[in-house]
Amino acid sequence: MKKMNRYQQFKARALRSPRVHRAFEDGLEDLRIAVSLAKLREQRGMTQTELAAKIHTSAAVISRLERGQNVELKTLKKVAAVLEARLTVEPLAP
């Protein structure tokens, strides 16, 4: 087994805290959604500027969305419609 470096040791200790662990998981989920949106946009052959124009917003809003920052549900709905995608909410695994 490989020895953990200082960062890995710190992370392991920090994640023992339920509050820190939950915040970490929330951040990962935000990142997963953001990356999925960016990949889908690219698969559809659109730039951030093109997508922004289609939903009447700025490229900066799309950039924030793709970084998982300050996203409104109505913006996500518009983006999903333009990308011909569906927003879903699924229960957590037991």
PAZAPA-4460 file (N, C-alpha, C; in steps of 0.05 Angstrom, whole numbers, plus 32768, in hexadecimal, padded with zeros to 4 digits):
% residues 94
    n_x    n_y    n_z   ca_x   ca_y   ca_z    c_x    c_y    c_z   seq   type   mol
   8011   7FE9   8000   8000   8000   8000   8012   8019   8000     1      M     A
   800B   802C   7FEF   801B   8044   7FEC   8016   8057   8004     2      K     A
   802B   8063   800D   8029   8076   8024   801B   8090   801A     3      K     A
   800A   809A   802B   7FFB   80B3   8024   800D   80CB   8028     4      M     A
   800B   80DE   8015   801A   80F7   8018   800A   8109   802C     5      N     A
   8015   8120   8032   8009   8132   8046   7FED   813B   803E     6      R     A
   7FE9   8141   8025   7FCE   8149   801C   7FBA   8132   8020     7      Y     A
   7FC2   811A   8018   7FB0   8103   801B   7FAA   80FE   8038     8      Q     A
   7FBD   8101   804A   7FB9   80FE   8066   7FA6   8113   8071     9      Q     A
   7FAA   812C   8069   7F98   8142   8071   7F7C   813D   8067    10      F     A
   7F79   8135   804E   7F5F   8130   8043   7F50   811A   8052    11      K     A
   7F5E   8104   8057   7F53   80ED   8065   7F49   80F6   8081    12      A     A
   7F59   8106   808F   7F51   810F   80AA   7F39   8122   80A8    13      R     A
   7F3A   8134   8095   7F24   8148   8092   7F0A   813A   808B    14      A     A
   7F0B   8126   8079   7EF3   8119   8070   7EE6   8108   8086    15      L     A
   7EF3   8104   809C   7EE6   80F6   80B3   7ED0   8106   80BF    16      R     A
   7ED1   8120   80BC   7EBC   8132   80C6   7EA4   8130   80B4    17      S     A
   7E8D   8129   80BF   7E75   8127   80AE   7E6F   8141   809E    18      P     A
   7E73   8158   80AB   7E6D   8171   809D   7E80   8175   8086    19      R     A
   7E9A   8170   808A   7EAD   8173   8074   7EA8   815F   805E    20      V     A
   7EA2   8146   8066   7E9C   8131   8052   7E85   8138   8041    21      H     A
   7E6F   8143   804D   7E57   814A   803D   7E5E   8161   802A    22      R     A
   7E6D   8175   8034   7E74   818C   8022   7E85   8182   800B    23      A     A
   7E97   8170   8010   7EA8   8164   7FFB   7E97   8156   7FE7    24      F     A
   7E84   8145   7FF0   7E72   8137   7FDD   7E61   814A   7FCD    25      E     A
   7E57   815F   7FDA   7E47   8173   7FCC   7E57   8180   7FB6    26      D     A
   7E70   8187   7FBC   7E81   8193   7FA8   7E87   8181   7F91    27      G     A
   7E8A   8167   7F96   7E8F   8154   7F81   7E76   8151   7F6F    28      L     A
   7E5F   8152   7F7B   7E46   8150   7F6B   7E43   8168   7F59    29      E     A
   7E49   8180   7F64   7E48   8198   7F53   7E5B   8196   7F3C    30      D     A
   7E73   818C   7F41   7E87   8188   7F2C   7E7E   8174   7F17    31      L     A
   7E72   815E   7F20   7E68   814A   7F0D   7E54   8156   7EFA    32      R     A
   7E41   8165   7F05   7E2C   8172   7EF5   7E39   8186   7EE1    33      I     A
   7E4B   8196   7EEB   7E58   81AA   7EDA   7E67   819E   7EC3    34      A     A
   7E76   8189   7EC9   7E86   817B   7EB4   7E73   816E   7EA0    35      V     A
   7E5D   8162   7EA9   7E4A   8156   7E97   7E3E   816B   7E84    36      S     A
   7E37   8182   7E8E   7E2C   8197   7E7D   7E40   81A0   7E69    37      L     A
   7E59   81A4   7E71   7E6E   81AD   7E5F   7E73   8199   7E49    38      A     A
   7E74   817F   7E51   7E78   816A   7E3D   7E61   8169   7E29    39      K     A
   7E48   816B   7E33   7E31   816A   7E21   7E31   8182   7E0E    40      L     A
   7E38   8199   7E18   7E39   81B1   7E07   7E4E   81AC   7DF1    41      R     A
   7E65   81A2   7DF8   7E7A   819C   7DE4   7E71   8187   7DD0    42      E     A
   7E63   8172   7DDA   7E59   815D   7DC8   7E45   8169   7DB4    43      Q     A
   7E36   817D   7DBC   7E22   818A   7DAB   7E30   819E   7D98    44      R     A
   7E4A   81A2   7D9B   7E59   81B3   7D89   7E55   81D1   7D8F    45      G     A
   7E50   81D8   7DA8   7E4B   81F4   7DAF   7E61   81FF   7DC0    46      M     A
   7E66   8218   7DBC   7E78   8227   7DCF   7E67   8231   7DE6    47      T     A
   7E74   823B   7DFA   7E65   8247   7E10   7E56   8260   7E06    48      Q     A
   7E63   826F   7DF5   7E56   8287   7DEA   7E3D   8280   7DDA    49      T     A
   7E3E   826B   7DCA   7E27   8263   7DBA   7E10   8259   7DCC    50      E     A
   7E17   8249   7DE0   7E02   8240   7DF2   7DF6   8258   7E01    51      L     A
   7E06   826A   7E0A   7DFD   8281   7E18   7DE9   8291   7E07    52      A     A
   7DF0   8295   7DEE   7DDE   82A4   7DDC   7DC3   8296   7DD9    53      A     A
   7DC3   827C   7DD8   7DAA   826D   7DD5   7D97   8270   7DED    54      K     A
   7DA3   8275   7E04   7D91   8278   7E1C   7D91   8295   7E26    55      I     A
   7D9B   82A7   7E15   7D9A   82C3   7E1B   7DA8   82CB   7E35    56      H     A
   7DC1   82C1   7E37   7DD1   82C8   7E4F   7DED   82CD   7E45    57      T     A
   7E00   82D0   7E57   7E1C   82D5   7E50   7E2C   82BB   7E51    58      S     A
   7E43   82BC   7E44   7E55   82A5   7E45   7E60   82A1   7E61    59      A     A
   7E61   82B7   7E70   7E6B   82B6   7E8C   7E58   82A4   7E9D    60      A     A
   7E3E   82A6   7E98   7E2A   8296   7EA6   7E2F   8278   7EA0    61      V     A
   7E33   8272   7E87   7E39   8256   7E7F   7E53   824D   7E8B    62      I     A
   7E67   825E   7E8C   7E80   8256   7E98   7E7C   8250   7EB6    63      S     A
   7E6D   8261   7EC4   7E68   825B   7EE0   7E59   8241   7EE4    64      R     A
   7E45   823D   7ED2   7E36   8224   7ED3   7E48   820C   7ED0    65      L     A
   7E5B   820D   7EBD   7E6D   81F7   7EB8   7E83   81F4   7ECD    66      E     A
   7E84   8207   7EDF   7E96   8205   7EF6   7E86   81FD   7F0F    67      R     A
   7E6C   81FB   7F0D   7E5B   81F4   7F23   7E56   820A   7F37    68      G     A
   7E57   8223   7F2D   7E54   823A   7F3F   7E39   8248   7F3A    69      Q     A
   7E2B   824F   7F4F   7E13   825F   7F4D   7E00   8259   7F36    70      N     A
   7DF5   8242   7F36   7DE4   823A   7F20   7DC7   823B   7F29    71      V     A
   7DB6   8247   7F19   7D9A   8248   7F1E   7D8C   8232   7F0F    72      E     A
   7D77   8227   7F1B   7D68   8212   7F0E   7D5D   821A   7EF2    73      L     A
   7D53   8232   7EF0   7D48   823B   7ED7   7D5E   823C   7EC1    74      K     A
   7D76   8243   7EC9   7D8D   8243   7EB5   7D93   8226   7EAD    75      T     A
   7D93   8214   7EC0   7D98   81F8   7EBA   7D83   81ED   7EA7    76      L     A
   7D6A   81F4   7EAB   7D54   81EB   7E9A   7D58   81F5   7E7E    77      K     A
   7D5F   820E   7E7B   7D63   821A   7E60   7D7B   820C   7E52    78      K     A
   7D90   8208   7E60   7DA7   81FA   7E55   7DA0   81DE   7E4C    79      V     A
   7D92   81D0   7E5D   7D8A   81B4   7E57   7D79   81B4   7E3E    80      A     A
   7D67   81C7   7E3B   7D55   81C7   7E24   7D65   81CC   7E0A    81      A     A
   7D78   81DF   7E0B   7D88   81E5   7DF3   7D9A   81CD   7DED    82      V     A
   7DA5   81BF   7E01   7DB6   81A8   7DFC   7DA7   818E   7DF7    83      L     A
   7D8C   8191   7DF6   7D7B   8179   7DF3   7D81   8164   7E07    84      E     A
   7D80   816D   7E20   7D86   815B   7E37   7D6F   815E   7E4B    85      A     A
   7D70   814D   7E5F   7D5B   814C   7E74   7D69   814F   7E8F    86      R     A
   7D5E   815F   7EA1   7D67   8161   7EBC   7D59   814B   7ECC    87      L     A
   7D67   813D   7EDD   7D5B   8128   7EED   7D65   812A   7F0A    88      T     A
   7D55   8121   7F1C   7D5D   811F   7F38   7D58   8102   7F40    89      V     A
   7D6D   80F5   7F4B   7D6C   80D9   7F52   7D71   80D6   7F70    90      E     A
   7D64   80C2   7F7C   7D69   80BD   7F99   7D86   80B3   7F9D    91      P     A
   7D90   80B9   7FB4   7DAB   80AF   7FBB   7DA9   8092   7FC0    92      L     A
   7DBE   8084   7FBB   7DBF   8067   7FC1   7DBD   8063   7FDF    93      A     A
   7DAE   804F   7FE8   7DAB   804A   8005   7DC5   8043   8012    94      P     A
***
